[in-house]
Amino acid sequence: MDSPVPPRRADARPRRRDRHGRGMRGPIAPPQVPLAISRAEAFDDLVRDSVTRLERHWPQLATVEFAVQEVPRSDNGEVREGDDAVPLGRVTEGGGEHPDRVIVFRRPVEIRSRSRDERALLVHEVVVEQVAELLGLAPESVDPRYGQD
């Protein structure tokens, strides 16, 4: 004869082990391993590295704010369509209390690059182009290695 299944007891304390007797699982990778870094954080690091590289030669960039946005937006807030019309970066000149801003668009840059190295080169080129536009100079004068990598 079948015996009824006894009801589960209501525990007030949380379980320390799973049903197989193992403890709680830890993180997949420790924080210092690249797996723990999201794509957006890795992209931010690429922009930061490029800016640091340029600030050594152009100290006036210390007052410029550098930002990363997912995708470019038009003036009315809608996403622009068309592959040729999508910019990789933008400069907005500040006024009064607002500093000048250089914006790099993450998704268009990621789409145009296949590897991390290619992405790093493209990010640096975009930052150099936008800084050159802001300073009113040619990109080659902002970074002599522009276009050579």
Backbone bond lengths (Angstrom), bond angles and torsions (degrees), N, CA, C in turn:
res aa  C-N    CA-C-N  psi(-1)  N-CA   C-N-CA  omega(-1)  CA-C   N-CA-C  phi
1 M - - - 1.420 - - 1.522 108.76 -
2 D 1.331 114.81 140.96 1.461 120.21 -179.26 1.512 109.96 -78.32
3 S 1.319 114.22 135.97 1.460 117.85 176.40 1.523 107.90 -97.20
4 P 1.307 117.18 145.19 1.463 119.58 -179.62 1.534 110.47 -68.77
5 V 1.322 114.48 149.32 1.462 120.84 178.22 1.519 108.29 -73.92
6 P 1.329 116.37 127.36 1.466 117.07 -179.60 1.527 110.01 -67.63
7 P 1.292 118.39 145.92 1.467 120.86 179.82 1.522 110.41 -67.43
8 R 1.337 115.12 151.58 1.465 119.97 177.52 1.516 109.22 -68.98
9 R 1.319 113.64 142.70 1.454 116.68 176.57 1.523 108.61 -83.38
10 A 1.259 115.65 143.58 1.461 120.92 -179.10 1.519 108.41 -83.98
11 D 1.323 116.01 111.88 1.460 120.83 178.41 1.514 109.46 -91.85
12 A 1.299 114.60 134.56 1.456 119.69 176.93 1.528 110.15 -83.66
13 R 1.337 115.96 -22.61 1.464 119.12 -178.82 1.540 109.78 -98.74
14 P 1.331 117.67 150.25 1.467 119.90 179.80 1.528 110.97 -73.01
15 R 1.309 115.77 157.38 1.449 120.85 179.46 1.525 109.91 -74.34
16 R 1.298 116.19 138.26 1.460 121.84 178.15 1.525 110.56 -94.51
17 R 1.307 117.13 -18.74 1.459 121.28 -177.71 1.528 108.94 -132.20
18 D 1.319 114.68 154.45 1.461 118.09 177.44 1.534 109.31 -82.89
19 R 1.289 117.16 -175.15 1.460 121.04 -174.75 1.526 113.15 -68.60
20 H 1.336 117.96 -14.55 1.456 121.45 179.10 1.528 112.29 -95.73
21 G 1.324 117.08 2.82 1.443 121.09 178.33 1.513 114.55 86.58
22 R 1.340 116.79 6.43 1.464 119.89 179.43 1.510 109.76 -92.50
23 G 1.291 115.65 158.82 1.455 121.17 180.00 1.525 111.90 -77.45
24 M 1.294 114.40 -178.78 1.456 120.36 179.03 1.521 109.38 -65.62
25 R 1.318 115.81 143.50 1.456 120.16 178.17 1.514 110.52 -80.28
26 G 1.294 115.11 145.83 1.455 120.93 178.19 1.515 111.04 -91.93
27 P 1.312 116.88 -169.96 1.463 120.05 178.38 1.520 110.31 -67.09
28 I 1.319 116.68 156.23 1.461 121.87 -179.76 1.520 110.44 -63.62
29 A 1.314 116.22 -42.70 1.460 120.76 -179.50 1.523 109.00 -140.41
30 P 1.327 117.12 148.71 1.466 118.71 176.53 1.524 110.56 -65.97
31 P 1.328 117.52 158.61 1.470 120.60 -174.25 1.527 115.08 -60.01
32 Q 1.342 118.28 -27.48 1.455 119.13 -177.42 1.532 112.88 -80.15
33 V 1.315 118.13 -7.97 1.457 121.98 179.19 1.525 108.93 -86.15
34 P 1.341 118.53 139.30 1.459 120.96 -177.48 1.521 115.80 -56.67
35 L 1.331 119.42 -21.57 1.459 120.40 178.81 1.520 112.13 -62.20
36 A 1.330 116.98 -26.09 1.451 120.66 -176.94 1.529 112.35 -81.80
37 I 1.336 117.02 -4.66 1.464 121.18 -178.82 1.522 108.44 -98.32
38 S 1.316 116.97 129.67 1.458 120.15 178.84 1.523 109.68 -75.32
39 R 1.324 116.38 165.69 1.472 120.40 178.14 1.512 110.79 -61.99
40 A 1.317 117.30 -38.47 1.465 120.38 -179.82 1.526 110.92 -65.56
41 E 1.342 117.51 -40.56 1.463 120.57 178.26 1.519 111.46 -66.57
42 A 1.345 116.60 -39.30 1.463 120.32 178.02 1.527 110.23 -64.61
43 F 1.338 117.41 -38.53 1.454 121.25 178.40 1.521 110.45 -66.53
44 D 1.323 117.21 -42.37 1.466 121.31 176.53 1.525 110.85 -58.33
45 D 1.338 116.31 -39.49 1.463 120.32 178.27 1.527 111.29 -64.38
46 L 1.338 117.20 -38.64 1.462 120.10 178.21 1.528 111.16 -63.36
47 V 1.333 116.67 -42.84 1.466 120.52 178.33 1.524 109.63 -64.85
48 R 1.316 117.29 -44.56 1.468 121.88 179.73 1.531 111.02 -60.01
49 D 1.336 117.36 -42.47 1.467 120.97 178.88 1.519 111.34 -63.54
50 S 1.315 116.50 -41.63 1.459 120.99 179.67 1.527 111.20 -65.11
51 V 1.320 116.50 -42.22 1.467 120.93 179.46 1.520 110.24 -65.55
52 T 1.317 117.43 -42.86 1.461 121.36 178.53 1.526 110.68 -60.05
53 R 1.316 115.95 -40.61 1.466 121.48 178.71 1.523 111.45 -62.44
54 L 1.337 116.96 -39.64 1.467 120.63 -179.05 1.527 112.31 -78.34
55 E 1.328 117.88 -33.01 1.468 120.76 -177.46 1.524 112.95 -64.70
56 R 1.342 117.16 -22.63 1.463 119.99 177.38 1.529 111.18 -63.10
57 H 1.340 116.54 -35.65 1.466 121.54 -177.40 1.521 112.91 -98.53
58 W 1.313 117.34 -19.71 1.463 122.29 -177.43 1.527 109.10 -127.98
59 P 1.329 118.43 84.49 1.475 120.51 -177.03 1.532 113.53 -64.22
60 Q 1.338 118.56 -21.71 1.460 119.93 179.58 1.535 111.98 -68.72
61 L 1.327 117.96 -9.96 1.467 120.55 177.25 1.528 111.94 -74.76
62 A 1.320 117.54 -8.58 1.470 120.48 178.83 1.526 111.39 -63.86
63 T 1.340 117.14 -25.64 1.464 120.33 179.86 1.529 112.32 -90.67
64 V 1.325 117.30 -5.15 1.470 121.44 -179.40 1.523 108.73 -89.39
65 E 1.319 115.71 137.39 1.459 121.40 178.35 1.531 108.15 -95.03
66 F 1.325 116.73 128.47 1.463 122.12 178.25 1.520 107.98 -107.37
67 A 1.335 115.73 135.30 1.461 120.30 -176.36 1.523 110.04 -138.59
68 V 1.321 115.30 159.08 1.454 122.62 175.78 1.515 107.68 -122.58
69 Q 1.336 116.12 129.90 1.464 121.53 173.85 1.519 107.89 -120.54
70 E 1.322 116.02 154.18 1.460 120.67 179.72 1.519 111.28 -61.97
71 V 1.325 116.55 -59.11 1.459 122.30 -177.88 1.517 109.38 -138.54
72 P 1.331 117.05 154.68 1.468 118.60 177.09 1.518 110.93 -72.50
73 R 1.288 115.79 146.98 1.466 121.83 176.35 1.512 108.45 -120.19
74 S 1.307 115.13 145.17 1.463 118.84 177.06 1.523 109.10 -79.13
75 D 1.303 116.75 178.29 1.465 120.47 -176.95 1.521 112.88 -63.49
76 N 1.338 117.65 -29.49 1.460 119.44 -179.25 1.529 112.56 -91.12
77 G 1.363 117.37 7.00 1.452 120.28 174.72 1.512 115.30 92.21
78 E 1.338 118.47 -3.03 1.452 120.74 179.86 1.523 109.88 -91.56
79 V 1.319 115.53 148.62 1.451 120.33 177.96 1.520 108.74 -73.03
80 R 1.329 115.81 135.60 1.459 119.88 179.67 1.513 110.21 -73.41
81 E 1.325 115.81 147.51 1.453 120.67 179.29 1.515 109.54 -111.44
82 G 1.315 115.43 161.12 1.452 120.29 179.28 1.506 110.71 96.91
83 D 1.326 116.80 126.34 1.455 121.37 -175.47 1.519 112.29 -64.64
84 D 1.334 117.71 -35.93 1.459 120.55 -177.45 1.523 112.11 -75.04
85 A 1.311 117.75 -23.85 1.461 121.24 -175.58 1.532 112.81 -88.16
86 V 1.325 117.48 -6.17 1.467 119.58 -175.30 1.529 109.55 -85.15
87 P 1.333 117.51 113.96 1.467 119.93 178.96 1.532 110.90 -78.65
88 L 1.313 115.53 157.40 1.461 121.04 177.35 1.521 111.55 -95.05
89 G 1.330 116.39 -17.94 1.451 120.83 179.93 1.510 110.44 -160.42
90 R 1.322 115.20 169.24 1.467 120.42 -178.61 1.523 108.78 -153.37
91 V 1.330 115.12 148.32 1.466 121.75 175.03 1.513 107.55 -113.00
92 T 1.315 116.64 131.92 1.461 120.86 171.47 1.515 107.21 -121.08
93 E 1.297 114.95 122.68 1.464 119.59 -179.45 1.511 109.35 -79.61
94 G 1.302 114.96 135.79 1.451 121.07 -178.87 1.512 110.95 -81.79
95 G 1.278 113.60 168.94 1.450 120.02 177.41 1.509 109.39 -152.81
96 G 1.299 116.34 134.87 1.466 119.49 178.91 1.513 111.34 67.27
97 E 1.326 116.26 -114.75 1.457 121.63 -177.73 1.524 112.96 -81.13
98 H 1.319 117.66 -20.96 1.461 121.77 -174.91 1.525 110.79 -85.90
99 P 1.345 117.56 130.00 1.461 119.87 178.13 1.535 110.99 -79.02
100 D 1.335 115.29 164.99 1.460 119.56 171.81 1.527 108.02 -63.45
101 R 1.349 116.30 146.23 1.469 120.56 -179.07 1.510 110.07 -127.33
102 V 1.319 115.05 139.13 1.459 122.83 170.09 1.517 105.60 -113.66
103 I 1.332 115.57 122.60 1.463 121.03 -177.17 1.522 108.15 -114.37
104 V 1.328 116.31 130.70 1.463 122.54 175.28 1.524 106.78 -111.43
105 F 1.325 116.64 131.92 1.462 121.96 -177.83 1.528 109.20 -94.47
106 R 1.325 115.71 116.93 1.462 122.13 -171.74 1.527 114.08 -66.63
107 R 1.307 117.61 -52.75 1.472 120.35 -173.92 1.530 112.79 -62.88
108 P 1.327 120.79 -46.40 1.473 118.92 178.04 1.532 112.89 -61.23
109 V 1.333 117.16 -35.41 1.470 119.71 178.40 1.525 109.95 -69.47
110 E 1.329 117.52 -42.49 1.463 120.49 179.75 1.523 111.65 -63.67
111 I 1.314 116.76 -37.30 1.465 120.31 -179.82 1.526 111.48 -65.95
112 R 1.323 116.92 -34.35 1.465 120.96 -177.18 1.527 113.86 -86.50
113 S 1.319 118.24 -2.17 1.458 120.39 -179.68 1.525 109.94 -122.18
114 R 1.330 115.59 144.23 1.464 119.85 -176.47 1.524 113.11 -98.13
115 S 1.331 116.92 -34.84 1.463 120.17 -176.60 1.525 110.02 -124.47
116 R 1.323 115.11 171.83 1.469 119.79 178.93 1.526 110.52 -64.78
117 D 1.317 117.66 -40.27 1.467 120.50 179.79 1.529 111.30 -64.55
118 E 1.321 115.58 -43.29 1.467 119.81 177.72 1.527 110.83 -64.38
119 R 1.331 116.49 -38.01 1.462 121.10 178.27 1.531 110.45 -65.50
120 A 1.335 117.05 -40.79 1.467 120.67 179.25 1.528 110.76 -62.93
121 L 1.331 117.60 -41.45 1.463 120.88 177.91 1.520 111.19 -64.79
122 L 1.330 116.72 -43.25 1.464 120.46 -179.07 1.525 111.15 -66.52
123 V 1.319 117.49 -40.56 1.467 120.71 177.98 1.525 109.62 -61.45
124 H 1.324 116.59 -44.36 1.467 119.26 -179.65 1.523 110.96 -63.85
125 E 1.332 117.21 -40.99 1.468 119.87 177.76 1.518 111.68 -62.31
126 V 1.333 116.85 -41.74 1.466 120.27 179.51 1.523 110.19 -64.54
127 V 1.333 117.44 -44.12 1.464 120.47 179.82 1.526 109.92 -63.51
128 V 1.332 117.90 -43.22 1.466 121.12 179.21 1.529 110.47 -62.44
129 E 1.320 117.74 -44.12 1.477 121.03 179.63 1.523 111.32 -61.45
130 Q 1.325 116.83 -42.56 1.461 120.11 -177.82 1.529 111.06 -71.04
131 V 1.330 117.07 -38.75 1.465 120.42 176.67 1.525 109.77 -65.29
132 A 1.332 117.10 -40.20 1.463 120.55 178.31 1.524 110.64 -62.11
133 E 1.330 116.36 -41.21 1.468 119.81 177.67 1.524 110.59 -64.16
134 L 1.316 116.88 -41.06 1.463 121.49 -179.96 1.528 111.59 -64.66
135 L 1.329 116.81 -41.35 1.458 121.30 -178.04 1.530 113.27 -85.67
136 G 1.345 116.86 -9.33 1.458 120.43 -178.72 1.515 112.93 72.90
137 L 1.322 116.88 33.45 1.460 122.63 -178.93 1.519 110.42 -121.15
138 A 1.314 116.04 170.21 1.465 121.19 173.37 1.534 108.29 -79.57
139 P 1.327 117.78 146.75 1.473 119.79 179.58 1.531 112.87 -57.63
140 E 1.334 117.93 -32.63 1.463 121.22 179.87 1.525 112.17 -66.41
141 S 1.322 117.21 -28.24 1.463 119.58 178.38 1.534 111.43 -81.98
142 V 1.325 117.83 -24.50 1.467 120.97 175.85 1.526 109.67 -73.89
143 D 1.336 116.66 -44.69 1.460 122.19 176.91 1.526 108.24 -137.55
144 P 1.324 118.11 109.64 1.462 120.55 -177.49 1.519 114.25 -58.92
145 R 1.342 117.44 -23.23 1.478 120.26 179.29 1.529 112.50 -88.90
146 Y 1.319 118.17 8.88 1.462 122.13 -178.71 1.525 109.86 -61.25
147 G 1.322 116.63 128.54 1.456 121.71 176.86 1.515 114.54 81.60
148 Q 1.307 119.45 -3.44 1.457 121.75 -178.00 1.521 112.60 -93.70
149 D 1.317 118.96 -20.35 1.477 121.49 -175.91 1.496 111.63 -73.95
